[in-house]
Amino acid sequence: WYFDSADAIAGTGIGLARNDVLWDQNEKTPGQYSFSPHYTDEFGKFSSHGVQLLGIVNYGNPLYDGGNTPASPAAVEAFGAYAAAIAQNFDVAGLEVFNEFNHDRFQTGSCGSAPVCYQPLVKSTADHVAAVNPDLPIVAGSTANYDGDWFRGLWPTGAADSADAMSFHPYNKWIYDTPESLGSVMDEANGDMQNLAGTKLPIWITEFGWTTGAELGQQVSRDVQAERLWRAQLTAFAYGAEKYFWYDLIDDSTDPNNHEGNFGMYEQRRDGVAAQPPKPAAFAQALLINAIDGRETAGRAEAGDKVRSAV
């Protein structure tokens, strides 16, 4: 469903898109990399439209640890080598180490989801990528929700020494809280980093959005989705987030009741319609990017109504 999505990305003014680069599809023989056409073709279109890629290095590969989350030294080493291959083959603006390592849905390794099991992947990625592109940002974290306890376990492992930014997906601030509650998450994340890692890495919110799908009763209307897009992004930027990735670009389902399938700011293509049909969120995103383009942040603002003065 993201085929030919480069037009939709560029049409909003977005210059950076996040996408997986699944390990098991691109390394079929140990140490040899042949990237699937749907990656080379679609990421090539990104580049031709002036859109860079934040590549997610994920998940497992049957060649190592039986395809489970890498845990053995050999699998961790191979994971890092694969990350370097991504850096060599695509126009990437950064590499994110795994996706939601702390989530049972994505965690199958013998070591488990503890932060001490994640740190070796960060270090292996950073070490291998440094050999081919020492200036490429390595993004660590990528947690399901903002998992404060997990991050407080991560920073003492030294993971920050191998990373250039940290990331999370604060969906726990999605259902019951307002978009402005992201401010308290940013404060907690920065405070924990400073206290436990002795530094403050730039924060990239690499997934966050609202669904218009009715399943589970957690949906919002399309107009509310658009409103929350700009409220959440402006709050994140006002509290110092360096980047914000809306989840997601295009609906994964054509079923309007599908919860997971309706986070997009665009619908899937329809017969007889040349372009991706935009939801109001796509217009809101384009207008927001146009409004803040070229303007410097004028200092921190309080959450809520005052947040607009920060952009």
VOVEX-766117 format. One line per field, with one value per atom (N, C-alpha, C): chain; x, y, z. Coordinates in steps of 0.1 Angstrom, whole numbers. Example, Ala and Ser with C-alpha at 12.3 -4.5 7.8 and 13.67 -1.06 7.14 Angstrom:
REM VOVEX-766117
ch c(A|A|A|A|A|A)
X c(132|123|132|128|137|129)
Y c(-57|-45|-33|-22|-11|0)
Z c(78|78|78|71|71|79)
This chain:
REM VOVEX-766117
ch c(A|A|A|A|A|A|A|A|A|A|A|A|A|A|A|A|A|A|A|A|A|A|A|A|A|A|A|A|A|A|A|A|A|A|A|A|A|A|A|A|A|A|A|A|A|A|A|A|A|A|A|A|A|A|A|A|A|A|A|A|A|A|A|A|A|A|A|A|A|A|A|A|A|A|A|A|A|A|A|A|A|A|A|A|A|A|A|A|A|A|A|A|A|A|A|A|A|A|A|A|A|A|A|A|A|A|A|A|A|A|A|A|A|A|A|A|A|A|A|A|A|A|A|A|A|A|A|A|A|A|A|A|A|A|A|A|A|A|A|A|A|A|A|A|A|A|A|A|A|A|A|A|A|A|A|A|A|A|A|A|A|A|A|A|A|A|A|A|A|A|A|A|A|A|A|A|A|A|A|A|A|A|A|A|A|A|A|A|A|A|A|A|A|A|A|A|A|A|A|A|A|A|A|A|A|A|A|A|A|A|A|A|A|A|A|A|A|A|A|A|A|A|A|A|A|A|A|A|A|A|A|A|A|A|A|A|A|A|A|A|A|A|A|A|A|A|A|A|A|A|A|A|A|A|A|A|A|A|A|A|A|A|A|A|A|A|A|A|A|A|A|A|A|A|A|A|A|A|A|A|A|A|A|A|A|A|A|A|A|A|A|A|A|A|A|A|A|A|A|A|A|A|A|A|A|A|A|A|A|A|A|A|A|A|A|A|A|A|A|A|A|A|A|A|A|A|A|A|A|A|A|A|A|A|A|A|A|A|A|A|A|A|A|A|A|A|A|A|A|A|A|A|A|A|A|A|A|A|A|A|A|A|A|A|A|A|A|A|A|A|A|A|A|A|A|A|A|A|A|A|A|A|A|A|A|A|A|A|A|A|A|A|A|A|A|A|A|A|A|A|A|A|A|A|A|A|A|A|A|A|A|A|A|A|A|A|A|A|A|A|A|A|A|A|A|A|A|A|A|A|A|A|A|A|A|A|A|A|A|A|A|A|A|A|A|A|A|A|A|A|A|A|A|A|A|A|A|A|A|A|A|A|A|A|A|A|A|A|A|A|A|A|A|A|A|A|A|A|A|A|A|A|A|A|A|A|A|A|A|A|A|A|A|A|A|A|A|A|A|A|A|A|A|A|A|A|A|A|A|A|A|A|A|A|A|A|A|A|A|A|A|A|A|A|A|A|A|A|A|A|A|A|A|A|A|A|A|A|A|A|A|A|A|A|A|A|A|A|A|A|A|A|A|A|A|A|A|A|A|A|A|A|A|A|A|A|A|A|A|A|A|A|A|A|A|A|A|A|A|A|A|A|A|A|A|A|A|A|A|A|A|A|A|A|A|A|A|A|A|A|A|A|A|A|A|A|A|A|A|A|A|A|A|A|A|A|A|A|A|A|A|A|A|A|A|A|A|A|A|A|A|A|A|A|A|A|A|A|A|A|A|A|A|A|A|A|A|A|A|A|A|A|A|A|A|A|A|A|A|A|A|A|A|A|A|A|A|A|A|A|A|A|A|A|A|A|A|A|A|A|A|A|A|A|A|A|A|A|A|A|A|A|A|A|A|A|A|A|A|A|A|A|A|A|A|A|A|A|A|A|A|A|A|A|A|A|A|A|A|A|A|A|A|A|A|A|A|A|A|A|A|A|A|A|A|A|A|A|A|A|A|A|A|A|A|A|A|A|A|A|A|A|A|A|A|A|A|A|A|A|A|A|A|A|A|A|A|A|A|A|A|A|A|A|A|A|A|A|A|A|A|A|A|A|A|A|A|A|A|A|A|A|A|A|A|A|A|A|A|A|A|A|A|A|A|A|A|A|A|A|A|A|A|A|A|A|A|A|A|A|A|A|A|A|A|A|A|A|A|A|A|A|A|A|A|A|A|A|A|A|A|A|A|A|A|A|A|A|A|A|A|A|A|A|A|A|A|A|A|A|A|A|A|A|A|A|A|A|A|A|A|A|A|A|A|A|A|A|A|A|A|A|A|A|A|A|A|A|A|A|A|A|A|A|A|A|A|A|A|A|A|A|A|A|A|A|A|A|A|A|A|A|A|A|A|A|A|A|A|A|A|A|A|A|A|A|A|A|A|A|A|A|A)
X c(8|0|8|21|30|37|34|39|35|44|42|38|42|39|47|58|67|60|50|42|35|28|21|29|41|51|55|60|65|53|41|30|27|30|27|39|50|62|71|68|77|89|101|113|120|114|120|109|111|101|107|100|105|98|107|102|111|105|113|122|133|141|143|134|133|146|152|165|163|152|151|148|144|142|154|165|176|189|190|202|198|199|195|207|219|231|240|246|253|264|262|272|270|259|256|243|242|230|224|212|205|191|190|178|166|155|143|139|133|129|119|110|101|108|120|128|136|143|151|143|132|123|117|110|103|112|123|133|140|141|146|137|124|114|115|117|119|130|141|153|150|143|140|130|123|113|119|132|139|135|131|127|138|143|153|146|153|148|154|145|150|147|157|156|155|145|145|152|162|169|161|154|145|142|138|137|147|143|153|155|164|168|170|163|164|179|188|202|208|202|208|198|201|193|179|178|165|155|159|150|144|148|143|151|146|153|168|178|192|196|202|207|221|224|238|248|261|271|272|270|271|259|247|235|236|241|242|252|263|273|267|260|254|243|236|226|233|244|251|257|262|267|256|244|233|229|230|227|237|249|259|256|251|247|235|226|215|221|230|237|244|250|257|248|236|228|217|213|202|205|197|199|192|199|194|198|189|193|195|194|196|191|195|191|186|174|168|170|175|178|166|161|149|136|125|112|105|103|95|100|113|120|114|107|101|87|82|69|69|60|60|57|49|46|58|69|80|92|91|102|101|111|111|124|134|147|149|160|162|166|171|175|163|153|141|141|133|131|137|145|152|162|164|173|187|191|205|206|195|195|195|190|190|203|210|222|232|234|244|240|227|223|226|224|228|243|251|265|270|265|269|265|253|249|258|261|269|283|289|303|304|294|295|292|282|279|290|297|308|319|320|330|327|314|310|305|299|294|294|305|307|297|292|283|268|265|251|245|234|228|223|226|220|210|198|187|183|184|181|168|162|150|138|131|120|110|107|99|84|76|62|58|51|48|60|59|71|72|81|83|94|90|100|108|102|110|120|117|126|138|135|146|154|148|157|166|162|171|181|178|187|199|196|207|219|218|230|238|233|240|251|250|259|255|242|236|238|237|238|251|261|275|275|266|266|255|247|236|238|231|231|217|207|194|186|176|167|153|145|132|122|109|98|85|75|62|52|48|41|26|22|8|0|8|2|-4|0|-6|-17|-22|-30|-45|-49|-63|-69|-63|-69|-64|-52|-47|-48|-45|-45|-32|-31|-18|-8|-12|-3|4|-1|5|19|22|35|46|42|52|58|49|54|63|60|68|82|82|95|103|97|104|110|101|106|117|116|127|140|139|152|158|149|154|161|154|160|174|174|187|198|195|205|210|200|203|210|207|212|222|222|232|242|239|249|249|239|238|223|220|207|208|205|204|192|193|181|170|158|146|139|138|130|117|106|93|91|93|94|80|71|57|48|37|27|15|3|-8|-21|-32|-45|-52|-60|-67|-82|-87|-101|-109|-103|-109|-118|-130|-140|-138|-130|-128|-122|-126|-121|-126|-134|-140|-130|-118|-108|-105|-114|-112|-115|-110|-115|-120|-127|-132|-120|-122|-112|-108|-117|-114|-106|-110|-102|-88|-87|-73|-64|-70|-62|-58|-68|-65|-54|-55|-45|-32|-31|-18|-10|-16|-8|-6|-16|-14|-3|-2|8|22|23|36|41|32|37|41|34|38|52|53|66|78|76|87|89|78|80|88|87|94|108|112|125|127|116|118|125|134|141|134|127|119|107|97|84|79|76|71|57|48|33|31|24|20|5|2|12|8|14|12|-1|-3|-14|-21|-34|-42|-37|-36|-32|-44|-56|-68|-78|-87|-98|-111|-110|-121|-122|-132|-133|-134|-137|-138|-125|-114|-102|-93|-91|-84|-70|-62|-48|-47|-57|-56|-60|-63|-68|-60|-48|-39|-34|-36|-31|-36|-28|-33|-38|-36|-42|-49|-59|-66|-57|-60|-55|-61|-54|-58|-72|-80|-93|-92|-100|-101|-107|-100|-105|-100|-92|-86|-71|-65|-51|-42|-45|-36|-42|-33|-38|-48|-60|-70|-66|-65|-61|-72|-69|-78|-75|-84|-80|-67|-62|-49|-38|-39|-29|-28|-40|-41|-35|-38|-33|-18|-12|2|9|3|9|9|-3|-4|5|7|16|30|35|48|51|41|42|43|35|35|48|54|66|79|79|91|100|112|122|122|113|112|119|126|134|125|127|119|123|114|116|117|121|122|110|111|101|88|77|64|57|47|39|30|25|16|3|-5|-18|-18|-27|-28|-15|-6|6|16|14|24|27|17|18|29|31|41|55|57|71|76|67|71|70)
Y c(-12|0|13|11|23|25|16|18|31|38|52|62|59|69|81|81|93|106|105|116|122|113|118|124|118|123|137|139|151|162|157|167|174|168|175|184|183|190|183|170|162|158|159|156|143|136|125|115|102|92|80|74|62|50|40|27|16|4|-8|-12|-19|-25|-40|-48|-61|-70|-74|-82|-95|-102|-115|-115|-104|-102|-99|-95|-89|-96|-105|-113|-128|-135|-149|-158|-153|-160|-152|-158|-151|-141|-129|-118|-113|-118|-113|-106|-94|-86|-83|-87|-84|-78|-65|-58|-60|-63|-66|-54|-57|-46|-36|-41|-31|-21|-24|-14|-5|-12|-4|6|1|9|20|17|27|37|33|42|50|45|53|64|62|72|83|78|88|98|92|101|111|106|114|125|124|134|142|141|149|144|132|126|116|119|110|99|89|77|76|74|68|53|46|31|24|15|7|-6|-9|-22|-32|-41|-50|-62|-73|-78|-89|-102|-113|-118|-128|-135|-150|-158|-173|-178|-170|-174|-174|-166|-164|-165|-173|-175|-180|-187|-193|-183|-171|-160|-152|-156|-148|-135|-127|-114|-117|-111|-114|-113|-124|-124|-130|-140|-146|-136|-137|-128|-128|-140|-140|-133|-135|-128|-113|-109|-94|-88|-95|-90|-89|-99|-99|-88|-85|-75|-61|-59|-46|-46|-57|-57|-54|-59|-56|-42|-36|-21|-13|-17|-10|-12|-24|-26|-17|-14|-5|9|13|26|28|17|18|18|13|11|21|29|38|52|62|76|77|73|73|85|91|102|97|84|78|64|56|42|40|35|32|18|15|2|-6|-15|-23|-14|-21|-15|-21|-13|-17|-30|-29|-41|-45|-35|-38|-44|-46|-51|-66|-73|-88|-92|-83|-87|-88|-81|-81|-88|-94|-99|-114|-121|-135|-141|-132|-136|-144|-151|-159|-150|-138|-129|-121|-119|-112|-98|-90|-76|-66|-71|-62|-53|-41|-31|-36|-45|-51|-60|-65|-73|-64|-52|-43|-35|-32|-24|-30|-43|-49|-46|-46|-43|-28|-19|-5|-4|-10|-9|-16|-27|-34|-26|-20|-11|1|8|20|16|5|1|-2|-9|-13|-1|7|18|29|30|40|37|24|20|24|27|31|45|50|64|69|74|77|89|96|108|104|92|88|86|93|92|78|73|60|64|59|62|50|52|41|43|32|32|26|34|30|21|26|17|19|8|9|17|28|38|45|55|60|51|42|32|37|45|51|41|30|21|14|11|5|14|27|36|38|38|40|28|16|5|5|13|13|22|34|44|39|32|27|17|11|1|8|21|28|29|26|27|41|51|65|67|60|62|58|49|44|51|60|66|81|86|100|106|98|103|91|95|85|87|76|76|68|71|64|67|59|60|61|74|76|74|62|60|59|57|57|71|81|95|98|87|88|87|77|75|84|86|93|107|110|124|132|145|154|154|159|159|167|177|186|178|166|158|153|154|151|159|171|179|172|166|159|147|140|129|134|145|151|154|160|164|151|141|129|122|122|116|123|136|144|143|143|142|129|118|105|103|108|108|115|127|135|129|123|118|104|96|82|80|88|86|98|108|119|128|126|134|135|144|145|143|132|130|137|141|146|136|140|131|132|120|118|110|116|108|101|88|81|74|75|71|77|83|88|93|90|94|89|92|88|80|70|63|68|67|70|57|45|33|30|25|24|13|2|-10|-6|-12|-10|2|11|23|33|33|43|53|53|62|76|85|99|102|113|116|121|122|127|141|150|164|164|156|156|150|140|135|146|155|166|176|179|188|183|170|165|164|162|162|175|186|198|201|198|200|192|179|170|175|178|182|195|204|217|215|207|205|198|188|181|190|198|208|218|223|233|228|215|209|203|206|203|190|184|172|177|169|173|169|157|152|146|146|140|132|119|111|107|112|109|94|87|73|73|70|68|75|73|80|76|63|58|47|47|37|23|14|0|-8|-3|-11|-2|-8|-1|-3|-10|-13|-1|7|19|15|3|-1|-7|-9|-15|-5|-8|1|3|-7|-6|0|-2|1|15|24|37|49|47|57|67|64|72|86|95|108|108|97|94|81|80|67|59|47|39|44|41|45|39|46|41|40|31|30|43|48|60|73|72|84|83|93|92|93|101|103|96|95|90|100|96|105|110|123|128|129|126|130|144|150|163|164|153|154|157|152|156|170|177|191|199|194|200|199|187|186|195|196|205|220|224|238|241|231|233|235|226|226|240|244|257|268|267|278|280|269|270|269|267|266|278|275|286|294|291|299|292|300|294|293|283|281|293|300|312|309|297|294|285|279|270|277|271|276|266|271|261|254|242|234|241|237|242|254|264|275|282|283|291|284|271|264|270|277|282|293|299|310|305|292|287|284|285|281|294)
Z c(0|0|0|3|2|-11|-21|-34|-40|-46|-52|-41|-29|-18|-18|-26|-26|-30|-39|-43|-31|-23|-12|-1|1|11|6|-6|-10|-11|-14|-16|-3|9|21|25|19|22|32|35|43|36|43|36|42|51|58|61|57|60|66|75|83|77|74|69|73|75|78|66|69|59|64|62|69|66|76|75|67|70|65|50|44|30|22|28|21|23|33|34|35|23|22|24|21|23|33|43|53|47|50|46|32|25|12|12|6|7|-7|-9|-22|-18|-20|-14|-24|-18|-25|-34|-46|-55|-49|-40|-34|-25|-20|-13|-23|-32|-41|-49|-54|-63|-55|-44|-37|-30|-24|-18|-29|-41|-52|-55|-54|-57|-46|-33|-23|-26|-30|-33|-45|-55|-67|-63|-52|-48|-36|-34|-23|-9|-8|5|10|22|28|36|40|47|61|70|83|83|81|80|93|95|107|104|112|111|119|113|120|112|116|130|132|129|129|115|114|102|104|96|99|99|93|92|106|115|128|139|149|161|157|146|142|138|134|130|141|154|165|167|176|179|182|176|178|193|197|211|212|204|205|199|203|198|182|176|162|155|161|155|157|169|171|162|159|150|136|132|118|117|128|128|125|131|129|115|109|96|86|88|80|80|92|93|84|84|76|61|57|43|39|48|45|43|51|50|37|32|20|7|9|-3|-5|5|4|9|5|9|23|33|46|54|62|71|85|87|100|100|110|112|126|127|140|143|155|159|164|156|159|160|161|163|175|185|197|203|206|212|225|232|245|244|232|230|227|234|232|218|211|197|188|191|182|189|201|209|210|203|203|208|212|214|227|228|241|252|249|260|266|258|262|259|265|261|270|280|289|282|288|282|280|289|288|275|270|258|246|247|236|233|244|242|233|232|223|208|205|192|188|197|195|192|201|199|186|183|170|158|158|147|146|157|157|152|157|153|138|133|119|110|113|105|105|116|116|106|103|93|79|76|62|62|73|73|87|92|106|110|101|104|104|101|101|115|118|131|134|146|151|161|159|168|177|190|199|207|210|218|210|203|194|202|214|223|220|222|222|235|233|243|248|257|264|276|276|287|296|306|315|322|328|335|326|313|304|301|298|296|308|320|332|334|328|328|316|306|294|296|302|302|310|321|328|321|310|302|293|291|282|268|266|252|246|254|249|243|247|241|227|222|209|200|206|199|197|187|184|187|189|192|199|206|212|207|207|201|209|208|214|207|210|203|215|218|231|230|225|224|237|248|261|265|257|258|248|242|231|235|242|244|254|266|277|279|273|276|263|265|253|246|234|227|235|243|250|261|265|276|271|258|253|260|265|272|284|292|304|300|289|284|281|274|270|282|292|304|311|312|318|311|298|289|291|290|292|306|316|330|332|327|330|322|310|303|310|314|321|334|342|355|354|344|343|333|322|312|312|319|320|308|299|287|283|273|267|252|247|233|227|214|208|208|209|209|196|190|178|181|180|182|168|168|155|151|160|157|167|161|170|161|164|156|162|155|159|148|151|141|139|127|125|123|126|125|138|136|146|156|151|159|173|183|197|204|196|202|206|200|203|192|182|171|173|165|165|151|149|136|128|115|106|109|113|116|129|139|152|149|141|137|132|123|118|128|137|148|157|161|170|164|151|144|147|144|147|161|170|184|190|186|190|185|172|167|173|174|180|194|202|216|216|208|207|204|194|190|201|207|218|229|232|243|239|226|222|214|209|200|187|183|170|158|159|147|152|144|147|134|136|125|127|119|121|117|125|121|117|105|94|82|71|59|52|49|41|49|49|56|52|61|58|54|56|53|46|38|33|41|52|61|71|70|79|94|97|111|116|108|112|120|133|142|137|135|131|117|108|94|90|100|97|104|106|111|101|88|77|76|70|67|52|45|32|32|24|21|11|9|-2|-15|-26|-39|-42|-50|-55|-70|-75|-90|-95|-106|-112|-106|-95|-88|-90|-96|-99|-87|-77|-66|-53|-43|-30|-25|-21|-15|-1|0|13|23|36|47|51|60|65|71|77|83|74|61|51|48|47|45|57|69|82|82|78|78|68|56|46|51|56|61|72|81|93|88|79|74|67|59|52|62|73|82|90|93|102|94|81|73|74|78|78|91|100|112|124|132|143|155|163|175|185|190|198|213|216|230|234|246|251|255|251|255|264|272|280|271|275|267|266|257|255|245|248|239|236|246|244|235|232|225|211|205|192|191|202|202|201|202|202|188|178|164|155)
